[in-house]
C-alpha cells in the first residue's frame, strides 16, 4: 500500500514498519528510513481534526483556547531558556561584563542623546565567527529576565533539528506568545487577535506583526490608564535563518520559479522589525545579533535607511576580548589542574598569553582548547597543551583570525584513527541532524546514525572514530543514544570542513560523502531483506 503526504511517499512494509522516501532534496539525496508504525502514524495525524478511519471518527481539540493555538505554532527551542538551549554558550563569570553592561543600559535607557524626539529602537550587534555573539546574547537574556526588562527572545540556529530555529515562519508568532506571557496587559488583546483571525498563521510576517503585536499594542496605548510597557526583544543568529521555499524550484521553463535565497528572508525579517519599531505604539528596543554578512551591512548602513538605528556594536572591533579570554583560560586551567592533580607550575609561563594571542579575540578558540585538554584523550593534558603551543597556522600569513582556529581543528581531527572516515561521519551527522527528515520523524538520534553508518552493527565503530573528537562533538553516552542526537559545539566546525581553502588535505568533497552515504544505505537495505 502506498500513499503520499505532500512530497513524502509512504509504503507499507512487513513487520509493522514503514519506509519513508523524500523527494525534498535532490534525487541523489533520496533516503529511506525505517520506523515503527505507531511513531509514523502519530506524526501524520498530529493536530488533525474530524478525520475518519474506517468506522472511527476522531475529533481532537475542536475548541482550543486562542492562546493555546498560538502556543502550538511557536518555535519553543528558539526561546533563550528552552530545553534545546540547555548547553548553549554563556559568558564565563566576570567576562564580557562591559559589553553586557553597554547593551543592558541601552535596553533600559536607550542612547541617552535626546532620542525622545526620534527614538532609535534597533541596535545591531555583530562580529565574525567565534567572537561570542550567542554567548553574550544568551547571558544578556538571562540578565534582562532577572531585571524584569525582557520582552521576548529568538535564537536562530542553522544546525538545529528544529525547523522553527532555521526558518522565519515562527518568529513573529513566538514573539507574540512571549509578549502575552510576560505582559498580562497584552494577553487579552493577543488572544482576541488570534480568535478574530483564524488564518493568521498562514499570513506573511508583516501581517502577523500588524495583527498579533502592533494591534494589541495600539489598543493599550489608547487607554488613558495604559501600562508603561518596555524592555528588550533579543534576536540572535539572524544570519543563520534559511530561506522558506514556497514553489517547486525544479520546474523548468517559463513556469519555473527561482529558489529564494537566505538573504531575502533575512531582509524580510529586518524590514518587518524596522516597520514595527517605527510605530509610535511600539515600546520595545530590539537587539539583532548576526555575522557581518552583506545583507546586514547594507541594511544597517546609515545612508540606506531613512530611520536611524542605534550605533552598531562590533564585538571584534569595539571591545578588546583579550582580557576576558585571559580570565576564562586562567579559571579553566585552575579546574584542569585540580581535576588531573597537576602541579601549580602548570601551565608553563607564557602559555596562557600565547593562547590569548592565538585566539585573536575569538572565544571559540579558547573554549575548544579547554575542551580538548579535558576531553579524556589518551594523552595527558600536559602533552596535549605542548602540542597545541607548537602548532603553526597552515599558511604563512596570520592576518586571518581564523588561521589558528583552523590549525586547532586540523590537529584535533587528525588525532582520529581515520580522519577521512571520521569527517564523512561528521558531515553526515550534520546533514541528518539538520535536513534528513528529522523534523518529521526524529531520525537523527545517535543510535540511528550509528546503525546506518557502522560497517558492523555490533561493532563500536562510532567510538573508535569519534572518541578523540569529544572537544568538537557532543557525543551522547551509550545509555542516551536512543533518545539523544549528536551535536556540534559550534557551527564553525562545519564551515571549516566545507571550505577546501581552510581545511586543506582534510577536505572531503560532498559528492564523496553522498556516495559513502548511498553505499551505507544500500547495505542497510540488504540487511533488512
Secondary structure, 3 states (H helix, E strand, C coil): CEEEECCEEEEECHHHEEEEEECCCCHHHCCEEEEEHHHHHHHHCCCCCCEEECCEEECCCCCCCHHHHHHHCCCHHHCCCCHHHCCCCCCCCCCCHHHHHHHHHHHHHCCCCCCCCCCCCEEEEECCCCCCHHHHHHHHHHHHHHCCCEEEEEECCCCCCCHHHCCCCCHHHHHHHHHHHHCHHHHHHHHHHHHHCCCHHHCCHHHHHHHHHHHHHHHHHCCCCCCCCCCEEEEECHHHCCCCCCCCCCCCCCCCCCCCCHHHHHHHHHHHHHHHHHCCCCCCEEEEEECCCHHHHHHCCHHHCCCCCCCCEECCCCCCCHHHHHHHHHHHHHHHHHHCCCCCCCCCCCHHHHHHHHHCCCHHHHHHHHHHHCCCCCCCHHHHHHHHHHCCCCCCCCCCCCHHHHHHHHHHHCCCCCHHHHHHHHHHHHHHHHCCCHHHHCCCEHHHHHHHHCCCCCCCHHHHHHHHHCCCEECCCHHHCCCCECEECCCHHHHHHHCHHHHHHHCCCHHHHHHHHHHHHHHHHHHHC
